[in-house]
Each structure stands twice: as structure tokens, then as C-alpha cells.
Amino acid sequence: MKAINAIRMGGVDVLPLIEGGKGVSVSTGISSGHWAAAGGAGTVSIVNADSYDAEGRYVPQVYHGRNRRERQQELIAYAIAGGIAQARIAHDLSGGRGRVHANILWEMGGAEDVIMGVLEGAPGLIHGLTCGAGMPYRLSDIAARFGIHYYPIVSSARAFSALWKRSFHKNPDGLGGVVYEDPWRAGGHNGLSNSENPLNPEDPFPRVLALRQAMRGFGLHETPIVMAGGVWCLEEWEDWIDNPELGPIAFQFGTRPLLTQESPIPDAWKRRLLTLKKGDVFLNRFSPTGFYSSAVNNPFLRELQGRSERQVAYSTEPVGEHTAAYGVGARGRQVFMTEADREHVRLWELEGYTEAMRTPDSTLIFVTPEKAREILADQVACMGCLSECRFSNWSQRGPEYSNGHRADPRSFCIQKTLQAIAHAGPEGDDGVMDNNLMFGGTNAWRFATDPFYANGFVPTVGQLVDRIMTGR
């Protein structure tokens, strides 16, 4: 195994090991501070991070606003307070070693307000700003204003080139690195384009090589590329290390830090990670963001899959084969579907899926009355956690804060489920793990097969970094 040497990133020498950002109370100041103390770059998520009162007690995020816009302002305030709190914790624990980065989703609701508020409230505590989930073209301007480095997350050379030409060229010295997040292997939301097949993963080497070639065209010969997604042990990436074609390379670990003693996720989540099998994590497109995302295939995802499977097209007038009448809602407003679909609906109703809900695509899905009430309640309670949400039809940019489409019941409230699973308590509960979104990279099944975790061993962050440094 080649030696794993420090790399120049963000103006300092650090281990080429980056902690991946995981939003909503999962990448905390504790986990990132310990990662930085081990010599790498820790990452605090400032996506609705936890904040604390004067006695150090967690402040639940409760919303009182009368409408979505008012609730979004509350959400932004929570996120700023939480981001500042987590940055302080990370800074104190790092002991001046490594780097502390902040991670945010560009398509988070009020993202720019949150970034500015956290950086203003935590001066000197954050060394770099990592951002993806969209096209964060303002990232370089914000980093320049606060004198820190920025790390855009992209999934292709084309995406980086577009960002560079539009705005990043104005602040080349502030570019600390470019994170290539593999759209098939990384956990959470991924940047698959419409031309890429989610079922056909591509080799990351040619894609990263194309990114490096584009960067060299912009004079970025020594700016590190961070390989993110599918990285488990470095001996599997030995050909990438000190490879002159690729130039400086660092590696990001998002899934592995979930299973450490400092990781804030509930113990039930940690236990579940140790039981996963290959194929238990898969890409799906149920997210209200519209992006593909990688998560554990649990009853939560299977319920969402069932909604889309119990789906039929309809027309408001009898057209072609759409001649079978059906009454929707309490008023029984009549729509028309095919005779074959009407028979499917009859069978679903016998199974208890008696409530028809309209989608933006002129289809109906069928759910139980209890699930219909839950969906409607979640849509009404929307707090604008995204810049635009398919599930609730919220848009912070649209007229009257709407995306102009019908709310989509095939999706879910992502803020609700991520808060629920992250705050299930120290012991957690298997029911909470089953019935909420559990993000994870596609290599999460390796916890059960890697001898490092034999007999349920849960390492400290320091022990994990030491293990990764062996290459094994």
C-alpha cells in the first residue's frame, strides 16, 4: 500500500481524509471536531443543525408561524443558531488541528441567509464552505467576503465548468478543492442527470479524469479533487494516490463516520447499519427535491414505492379508452379512467386503499384514509425547508410562494422525517428506524462484512481515521 501523505488544501497541510457532510443533526460539531483533531477536515452540517439553550439543552424546532413564509423565517433562525453552536463545538474539540468545514445544500430554504448568518456569528471558526445539491454559483462570492475557502460539490466536469465560467473564475485563490460526488455511490441526494441511467453505474475514474482535465484548462493544476461516494478503504483506490493524471486527490467518507462513538445518530440506527446486506441501499426518486437519493430500503421507502405503484392515469372528460367513471374526494368529483385501471382500483379499495389523491401528472394514487390525513397535514405544515418542494408545492421564489403545480402526494416531508430519525433518542426505536428516511451510501452493507466491526465494535472517530490510514 502506498504511503498516505498530507495534502495541501485550504492553505494548510492536512490528511487527505474529509468527513462528508450529512444534514439535519447528523454531522455535528462533536463528530467534525474529532475528525479535525485526527488531522483531516471535519464537516459540520448547517442544514437545520441543533442549537441549545443557556443550560446546554437541545432546543426542539417548533414552528408557530401562521403561514409557510413565516415558518421559513423561523427555520432560518433555527439553522443559523444551530450552525453557530456546532461550529463552536467543532472548533473547541479540534484543538487547532485539521480543518473545520461547513456544509449546506444550495437548494435548502434560505440557504444564502443561513450561510451568511452562520459565518457572521462564528468568525474564524469555519475554514471552508462545502456546497452542492444545485448549482451554487454564489459560493465563491460568499467565501471571498468572509475570507474562507470554498468547495463546490459536482458530479461531472460539465457542471464544474459551468460554475467556473459563470462565477468561480472571479475567486480562483479561494477554491480549496472540488468535491466529485459520485452520483451512483454517494449517500443522500445525488446529481444524476437525465442522460444517466441510475441502474448503470459508471466507472468514476474517467469522470474524475475529465474533471481534472477541465480544471487544468482553467489553470487549476494543484487544486485538490475530493473523491466522494463509495470510498471504504484506500487500498481499493491505490491507483488514484499520487497518480499524475489525476493530480492531488483527497477522499471523502460520509457513510463510515455514521458508525462511531461520537456519531450522534441513535443506537438503533447504528445497530441497523451492522445488519445491512448488499442491495439494501438503493437510489430512489421519491425526494421532494426532485433529485435521486440513496437510502436504506426500509418500510418507509417501501410505503412510498407502494403509493406510486397504486397509480392510474385519469382524464376529466371521457376520452379514448378513459370511459370508466370514478368519483374523487368527499364531493365525488367525477374523473375517467380505463376499465382495466378501474378494476385495479376496485382491488386496492378491498385492501383498504380507499382514498384517491391527485398528483401533478394527471394521475391518482390510492392510500389508506390514515395515510391521506397524514399527507395532507404534512403538506399544510410545510415550513419551507427547501427552496422548492414538490411535496407541498412551496417555492420561495415563485408567485405567492408556490411552484405553480399541484402538491405531489407521492413524495414526503423531508424535514419531518429527518428530524424524527435523528432525534429518536440515545437508544432509539426500531419502529422509528423503519418508518423514517435513513440515508446511506451504497457501501453501507460493508459494515456487516468488514472485520474492523466484528462483534459489533463501534470505533471512536480517532480509531476510524487510524484504520483508514492503514489503507485497509
Salt bridges, closest charged atoms under 4 A:
ASP13 OD1 - ARG8 NH1 3.35
ASP50 OD1 - HIS423 NE2 2.93
ASP53 OD2 - ARG57 NE 2.86
GLU55 OE1 - ARG57 NH2 3.08
GLU70 OE2 - ARG66 NH2 2.81
ASP92 OD1 - HIS91 ND1 3.58
GLU107 OE1 - ARG397 NH2 3.49
GLU112 OE1 - ARG138 NE 2.97
GLU120 OE2 - ARG145 NH2 3.26
ASP141 OD2 - ARG138 NH1 3.67
ASP141 OD1 - LYS170 NZ 3.83
ASP182 OD2 - ARG185 NH1 2.84
GLU196 OE2 - ARG207 NH2 2.94
GLU202 OE1 - ARG207 NH1 2.86
GLU236 OE2 - ARG446 NH2 2.62
GLU303 OE1 - ARG307 NH2 2.95
ASP341 OD1 - HIS344 ND1 3.45
GLU343 OE2 - ARG346 NH2 2.72
ASP361 OD2 - ARG410 NH2 2.61
GLU370 OE2 - ARG373 NH2 3.99
GLU374 OE1 - LYS371 NZ 3.10
GLU374 OE2 - LYS416 NZ 3.43
ASP378 OD2 - LYS416 NZ 3.04
ASP408 OD1 - ARG410 NE 2.87
GLU427 OE1 - ARG271 NH1 3.89
ASP430 OD1 - ARG272 NH2 3.82
ASP434 OD1 - ARG272 NH1 3.10
ASP450 OD2 - ARG256 NH2 3.88
